[in-house]
């Protein structure tokens, strides 16, 4: 059956809608801020639900997981910041440096992989590996990108990771697999992502940012997403990665963790730092939704 343009790109429209509501009606943000951590925990739970770790052939995934981590933590940040430094000033550049140095977002990377009919087990393993590596990798990468201008709150990152990953694991262990249908999981996961986008956009005060500066940030975000897509496509061809694993590689390389990025950005008062992180995240989600809808 051929889908119409609205239904075909429904995820893109939902992401754009959540961002637009965040700009136009930001008043609800303070009430939703306390839900950010539980929402991320829920997304980790949905990514772990039904995964049979004992039955996974880990040896067949090692190379692709390592490739994704290398692209996400080394190649994309270094290549991306060369582009950012040419196009943007110090404040937005710092926001992009923070966003590029944080781990993969476990929730949406796995959700979009599932909707694109990619290898969900691979996306789950890569996301968990990225999160576990973050306390070491994020400070190192960020220091390399911005020098000594920022003190990375490693202890806070460790605490957040323990809560997010540990909470997701506990929920996955406590909730029976057949307690929730696949349809219910997909719908609730999408809703959680939309709530995160709304809360982030509303809290950043995007509507008060200079239009020219915001347009530049949007443009650079799109270019960075294109760079990430080109990197993963090149690796797919160079290493002969099959379709299912290529989708997992794409999402786990390009989709970054919003919550941890915002945590690292807290010491900086300039709104362009936060806005750059938010806009880049929204562009990633729109790109991920578009790819999932197109498959």
N, C-alpha and C positions, 0 to 999 in steps of 0.2 A: 504493500500500500504506500502511495506517495504522500508524504506529509507536506502541508502548506508551510509557507515561510515562517509564520508565527509559531506553530508547534515545533517546527524543525529547529528553531533557534530559541526555544523557550528559556533555556538556562541562561543564555546571554541576556535576554530581556529581563529576567529576574535579577541578575547581578546589577545591571544598569539601573533597574528600578530601586533596588536597595540603596545604591549609592546616591541616586537622585533624592530619595526620601531623606537620607542623612543630611543632604545639603539644605533641603527646603524645610524640613521639620526636625530640627536637631534637639528639640526640647526633651525628648524621651531618653536621651543618651545617659544622663546621670542615674536613671532608674535601671538601665540595662548594664551599666559598667560592672556591677558585682557578678553578673552572669557570664562574663568573658571566660574565666577559668573553668567553670562547670561546662560551658559549651565546648571548649577545647577538649576537656576530659571526655565528653560524650562523643566527639568526633574520633578520638583515639579508640574508644570502646567500639564504635561501629567499624573501624578499620580492622580491629582484632577479631571481631565476631565471626565465628565460623572458620577461622584459619586453623588448620591442623598442622601445628609446628612440627610434630613428631613425624609427619609424613612428607615433609619438604626435603627435596634433594638439594641441600645447601651448596654442595660443590658446583652444581650447575649455575648457581646465582652469583658466586663470589666475584667473577670478573665484571659483571654488569653493575653490581653494587659498588665495587671499587671505582669503576668508571664514573658512575653518577656522583659519588662523593668527590672525586677529583674535579669534575666539571663544576659542581656546585660550590665547592669551597676554594678552588684555586683558579681554574681557567676563566670561568664567568666573572668572578669579582675583579681579577686583574685586567681582563679585556674590557669589561664594562666600565671600570673607573677611568680608563683612558678616554672613553667617549664622554663620560660625565664631566671630567675635568675640562674638556674643551668647550662644552655647551653651557655649563651652569656655574653659579657662584658658590661660595664656601658653604652656606647653610644648606641648600638643597643637596650639594655634593656630599655633605656629611650624612644626610638622611639616606642617600643611596648607598653610601659605604656601609652603614649599619644594616640596611636591608639585604645587601649582597653577602654580608658575613654571617648571617644567622642560618640555622638549619632549615631543612625542608619542612613544610607544614604537613604534618602527618594526616590531618583530616581531609582537606580538599584534594591533596595530591592523590590520595587513595580513592576518594569519591569520584573524581573525574576519570581516573584510570578505570574504575569499575564501569562508569557510564560509557566510556569509549571502548569497552570490551577488551581492555588490555590485561596484562598479567598482574592481578591484584596482590598475589602473594609476594611477588618481587617488589611491588610498590610498598607493601607493608614492611618488608625486611629492610629496604633501603631507607624508608622514613625513620624507622626505629634506630638504625645504625647512625643516621644523620643526627638525630636527637642525642644519642649517647655520646657522640663525638663532639657535640657543640661546646661543652664547658672548656675543652682544650682548643678546638678549632676556631670558634668565634673570636675569642680574645686575640689569638695569633693573627687571623686574617684581618681583623679590624685594625690592629696595630700596624700591620703592613700597609693597609690602605690609607690611613690617616696619620700615621706617625704617633707622636706622644700627646696629641691634643685631646685624647679621651681616656678616661679611666673606665674600664669595662667591669661591671658589677658581677663578677664570676660567681660569688656566693649566692646572689639572688637568682642567677640563671640556674644554678644547681638545684636550688629549692623549688623553683617553678617546674623544672624538668621532673623532679621527683614526684611532685604533686600530679602533674599532667599525665606522665607515663604510668606512674603507680596507680592513680585513680582509674585510668582506662583499663589497666590489667585486672584490677579488682572487680570492676564492673563486668568485664568479659568472663571472668571466672564465676561470678555470682549469678549472672542472668543466663538461663538456659537458651541454647541456640534457637529452639523452636518457639520461644516466648514471643518473638517479634518476626513478622513476615519480612521478606526481602523488600517488598514495596514500602512497608512502613519505615524500614531503616533508611531507604534511599530518600524518601520524602522528608523525614525528620533530619537527616544529615544535610540536605539542601537547605532546609529552614535554618539550621544552626549556622551554616556558612553565611546566609543572608543576614541573620541577626548580627554576626560578627562584622560584616561589611558595614551595615547601617551604624552600629555603635562606634566603629572606628572613624567613619567619615563624619558623623555628627560631632564626635568629641574633638576632632582636629580643627574644627572651625574653617573648613575649606571655603565657605562662602565669603569670608573676610580677607582672603588672600588676593593680592594683585592679579588681575586677569592675565597679563602678559607672562608673569612668573609662573602662574599655574599652567598656562598653555605650554610653556617650555618644559615644565616637569612632566606633563602628559606626553609630549612628544618624545622626550628622552626615555620615558618608561616604555613606550611602544617600541623604540629602537632597541632597547635592552632585551625586551622579550623576543624581538626578531633575532638578535645575536644568539640568545640561548637556543632558539628553535634551529638556527643554522648549525650551531655546534652539535646538537643532538642528531640532526639529520645527517651531518657529515660523519659522525661516529657510527650511525646505523649502517651507512654504506661501506665505510672503511672496515668495519669489523663483522659485517654480515649478520647484524642483529635482526631477529624476526619481528614481525609486526607487533605482536602482543608485548614483547619486552621493550620494543622501541617506544611504545606509548608510556610505559612505566618509566623509562629513562627520561623521556621528555618532561613528564609532570614532576618527577622527583628532583630533577635538575633545576627547573625554572620556577617552581612555586615555593615561596619563602614563608617562614613562620612570622605572622603578624604580631602575635602576642609577645614573643621574645624581642622582636625588633623594637616595639614600643617600650618595653622594659629598659632596654639599653639606651633609648633616646631620652629617658626621663630627666637626666641632668641638664638638658639643653632647652632653653626657654624660647628660642626662635621658632615660630610656628612652621616655617618652611622646612625645618628638619622633619617634623612629624608629618606634615602634608606630603612631602616627598615619599616617605615610607608608605603612607596610606594610598596615594595615587598609584605607586608602583604595584602595591598589593592588588588593588582593584583591577588594574590592567592585566595582571597575571590571571586573576580569576575570570575576567572576560575572555581572555585568550584560551584558558582551559575549558571554559564552558562552550566556547565556539567550536573547539576541536572535538569535544565530547558530543555536541549536537550534530556535527557534520559527519560523524562516523555511523 
